Amino acid sequence: MTKEKTYFIEGNISAGFIADEIQKHSNKTNIGAHAFFLGQVRADIIEGMPVKEIIYTAYKEMADIEFSRIREEAFQKHELSCLHIYHSLGTVKAGDISLFVLVSSKHRKACFDALEEIVDAIKLHVPVWKKEIIDN
């Protein structure tokens, strides 16, 4: 298994960052499939007002432990080549990306199966909190 670091990113996760991360895999010719999840901030309506942004905070030390555990379990259960997890901290505006998970494998089924489990585990176990800021 390849050891890779999980990352928190201050602010939104840009399209350019996502494209660069995917492009970095073009020289890994043992990979046949990539699957990714992008979590986007919605402009939900709260008390009649739209959410304009979310402020994310985390217990970073515990989050790193949980991200590592989730990664280890995914590598043990699925035949993955790579797994990257990036989560925003700080302010992310409605419409911007706050979570990016990229999985790579020789075959697509492993990617698809792993991706849903990983995102569900992040939502359940990683200590990241959000405060919705409504538009006044």
C-alpha positions in Angstrom: 0.0 0.0 0.0 1.2 3.5 -0.8 1.3 5.9 2.1 -0.3 9.2 1.1 -1.1 12.2 3.2 -4.6 13.6 3.7 -5.0 17.3 3.5 -7.0 20.1 4.8 -7.2 23.0 2.5 -8.0 26.6 3.7 -11.0 27.8 1.8 -12.6 26.2 -1.2 -11.1 23.5 -3.3 -10.6 25.0 -6.8 -11.2 23.3 -10.1 -7.6 23.9 -11.0 -6.4 22.0 -7.9 -8.8 19.1 -8.7 -7.5 19.0 -12.3 -3.9 19.1 -11.2 -4.4 16.2 -8.7 -6.0 14.1 -11.5 -3.3 15.0 -14.0 -0.6 13.8 -11.6 -1.8 10.3 -12.1 -1.2 10.3 -15.9 2.2 8.7 -15.5 0.8 5.8 -13.4 0.1 3.3 -16.1 -1.1 0.6 -13.8 -4.3 2.6 -13.1 -7.3 1.8 -15.2 -10.0 3.8 -13.4 -10.4 6.9 -11.3 -13.6 7.9 -9.4 -14.1 11.1 -7.5 -16.5 12.8 -5.2 -17.0 16.6 -5.0 -18.9 18.0 -2.1 -20.4 21.3 -3.0 -21.8 24.0 -0.7 -25.6 24.3 -1.3 -27.5 27.6 -1.0 -30.1 25.9 1.2 -32.9 28.1 2.6 -32.7 28.5 6.4 -35.3 30.7 8.1 -36.4 32.0 4.7 -32.8 33.1 3.8 -30.3 31.4 1.5 -27.0 30.1 2.8 -24.3 32.2 1.3 -21.3 30.3 2.8 -20.3 27.7 5.3 -17.5 28.1 7.8 -15.7 24.7 8.4 -13.8 23.9 11.6 -12.2 20.7 12.7 -10.4 18.9 15.5 -7.4 18.4 13.2 -5.4 15.9 15.2 -8.4 13.6 15.6 -9.5 14.2 12.0 -6.0 13.1 10.8 -6.3 9.9 12.8 -9.8 9.3 11.3 -8.8 10.1 7.8 -5.8 7.6 8.2 -8.1 4.9 9.6 -10.6 5.4 6.7 -7.8 5.2 4.2 -6.3 2.1 5.8 -9.6 0.3 5.8 -10.3 1.3 2.1 -6.9 -0.1 1.0 -7.5 -3.3 3.0 -11.0 -3.9 1.6 -10.6 -2.7 -2.0 -7.8 -3.1 -4.6 -6.9 0.6 -4.7 -3.8 2.2 -6.3 -4.3 5.7 -4.8 -6.6 7.5 -2.5 -6.6 11.2 -1.8 -8.9 13.1 0.6 -9.1 16.9 0.8 -11.5 18.8 3.0 -11.9 22.5 3.4 -11.4 24.5 6.5 -12.5 28.1 6.9 -15.0 29.9 4.7 -16.4 28.3 1.5 -19.1 30.1 -0.5 -22.2 28.5 -1.9 -21.4 26.8 -5.2 -17.8 26.1 -4.2 -16.3 22.7 -3.5 -15.5 21.7 0.1 -14.7 18.0 -0.1 -12.7 16.2 -2.8 -12.1 12.4 -2.7 -10.2 10.7 -5.5 -9.8 7.0 -5.7 -7.8 5.1 -8.3 -7.6 1.4 -9.1 -6.9 -1.1 -11.9 -10.7 -1.5 -12.3 -13.7 0.7 -12.1 -15.8 -1.5 -9.7 -13.2 -1.1 -6.9 -13.3 2.7 -7.4 -17.1 2.9 -7.3 -17.4 0.6 -4.3 -14.7 2.3 -2.3 -15.8 5.8 -3.0 -19.2 5.6 -1.5 -17.9 3.8 1.6 -15.1 6.4 2.0 -17.5 9.4 1.7 -20.0 7.9 4.1 -17.2 7.1 6.6 -15.9 10.7 6.4 -19.4 12.1 7.1 -19.9 9.7 10.1 -16.5 9.7 11.8 -14.3 12.7 10.9 -14.7 15.6 13.4 -15.4 18.4 11.0 -18.2 20.9 11.8 -19.9 23.5 9.7 -21.6 26.7 10.5 -24.0 27.9 7.8 -24.0 31.7 7.2 -27.2 33.0 5.8 -27.6 35.9 3.4 -29.1 38.9 5.2 
